[in-house]
Amino acid sequence: MTTAANIHKKLVTRLLLGWLCLSLILGAVVFFVKLEEIDERVQDIAISESMLIIKDKRFFTPNLSEPDYKSLHDSLRRHIEQGHFIVLELYDANFKKLFEAASENADAKEAHDKYIEPAEIAAKQNATMFTDKITYEKFFIHGRIFLQFVVPLFDDSKKKYGYFEGVYRADDHMMSDVRNILIGSLLIVVLTVFVTAAIFYPIVTRMNKDLVTLTDDLSEANIGILEALGSAIAKRDSDTNTHNYRVTIYAITLGQALNLTDAEMRSLIKGSFLHDIGKIAISDAILLKPGKLTDEEFEEMKHHCLHGLDIVGKYEWLRGAVDVVVYHHEKYDGTGYSKLPGEDIPLSARIFAIADVFDALTSKRPYKEPFSYEKAVGILKESAGKHFDRRLVEVFIGLSKKLYDKTVNMEDETLEKTMLEMIRKYF
């Protein structure tokens, strides 16, 4: 993925996350605001309907005859059967219950047992509902709104003569309106935030256009620096760039097979390019000596890993190469340059060691002809657990034949192009 594509991907991701977060936050705010509005609407309707009942002052007349009491009670029953109330109760000013009527459907029984009776007892004990103001409690049963409210009743002289208590059950039409209001409001919020994000996207990308171009240029320049440094060392050592190209391709392929993260892949790639950068500090007499090195010369040659550390360790962008540069000559059995054993050797260095040796075995060098694929693989197998991590050798051998056949006869230009295509996925 190019830097520009990566930046656009991050921008889209962040805008989508911002859209989601804002939608959730604003949606929650709108949801609760609308619920308050719905509460007020239900309360107004419920109280309006209750006024039709309590306007008959006979309910509060003392010493009613039996026929009058029965007639009034029957009228309350009709309101229960024909209207939206499931409970109707009338009290005098001293909380004495005068009339009561309740629906017999399942919702009414559940509402009475779970909500109405406990709330009523608490209200009377604590004087929380039976006050000089209209009070109410809302609850839900099976997703339907119920409203329990108490209305204090005053005569023309402002003297309180009783209370009306009712439990209002929202009908299907009202519940449909409630759902439509809530869903519509949430959709408006979500679409508004989305449209705003969509409008800002091209504005932000246009503002970032120069930055994206500069970032791409810097990325290409950094890759070019890696390639130039690696090639300079390779040419000084063996007069060829192909070793760096192939060994980087091998290392990337093995790293991908091991599911390395993008950050780990970038470190591996940098290390593959710069693994021998410390040879800059090795004299030509030792580096280019055609014959076998003496013990003293070999000890000097081993210092190129630490020389490499001095070079790449000073620069933040190159620091990811340190593990490969310093430890690519370690052996799994602990007999390498620094005697570091097993998995104490950084993973990128263990990966690169296999790629480096495989390429050395299958390449023509001043001191040898290239080994066949079969012979090279045989050496890797023999060295598994000694020179190399056995698990990594098994993975590499599983993909090596196809990789070898693809690269063995590639021209330098094709090798370079293939390598750069693989690298750009990570930079």
Stockholm file with secondary structure:
# STOCKHOLM 1.0

chainA/1-427         MTTAANIHKKLVTRLLLGWLCLSLILGAVVFFVKLEEIDERVQDIAISESMLIIKDKRFFTPNLSEPDYKSLHDSLRRHIEQGHFIVLELYDANFKKLFEAASENADAKEAHDKYIEPAEIAAKQNATMFTDKITYEKFFIHGRIFLQFVVPLFDDSKKKYGYFEGVYRADDHMMSDVRNILIGSLLIVVLTVFVTAAIFYPIVTRMNKDLVTLTDDLSEANIGILEALGSAIAKRDSDTNTHNYRVTIYAITLGQALNLTDAEMRSLIKGSFLHDIGKIAISDAILLKPGKLTDEEFEEMKHHCLHGLDIVGKYEWLRGAVDVVVYHHEKYDGTGYSKLPGEDIPLSARIFAIADVFDALTSKRPYKEPFSYEKAVGILKESAGKHFDRRLVEVFIGLSKKLYDKTVNMEDETLEKTMLEMIRKYF
#=GR chainA/1-427 SS CCHHHHHHHHHHHHHHHHHHHHHHHHHHHHHHHHHHHHHHHHHHHHHHHHHHHHTCGGGGCSSCCHHHHHHHHHHHHHHHHHSSEEEEEEEETTSCEEEEEECCSHHHHHHIIIIIHHHHHHHHHHTSSSSSSCEEEEEEETTEEEEEEEEEEECTTSCEEEEEEEEEECCHHHHHHHHHHHHHHHHHHHHHHHHHHHHHHHHHHHHTHHHHHHHHHHHHHHHHHHHHHHHHHHHHHHSCSHHHHHHHHHHHHHHHHTTCCHHHHHHHHHHHHHTTGGGGGSCHHHHTCSSCCCHHHHHHHHTHHHHHHHHHTTSGGGGGGHHHHHHTTCCTTSCSTTCCCGGGSCHHHHHHHHHHHHHHHHSCBTTBCCCCHHHHHHHHHHHBTTTBCHHHHHHHHHHHHHHHHHHTTCCHHHHHHHHHHHHTTTC
#=GC SS_cons         CCHHHHHHHHHHHHHHHHHHHHHHHHHHHHHHHHHHHHHHHHHHHHHHHHHHHHTCGGGGCSSCCHHHHHHHHHHHHHHHHHSSEEEEEEEETTSCEEEEEECCSHHHHHHIIIIIHHHHHHHHHHTSSSSSSCEEEEEEETTEEEEEEEEEEECTTSCEEEEEEEEEECCHHHHHHHHHHHHHHHHHHHHHHHHHHHHHHHHHHHHTHHHHHHHHHHHHHHHHHHHHHHHHHHHHHHSCSHHHHHHHHHHHHHHHHTTCCHHHHHHHHHHHHHTTGGGGGSCHHHHTCSSCCCHHHHHHHHTHHHHHHHHHTTSGGGGGGHHHHHHTTCCTTSCSTTCCCGGGSCHHHHHHHHHHHHHHHHSCBTTBCCCCHHHHHHHHHHHBTTTBCHHHHHHHHHHHHHHHHHHTTCCHHHHHHHHHHHHTTTC
//
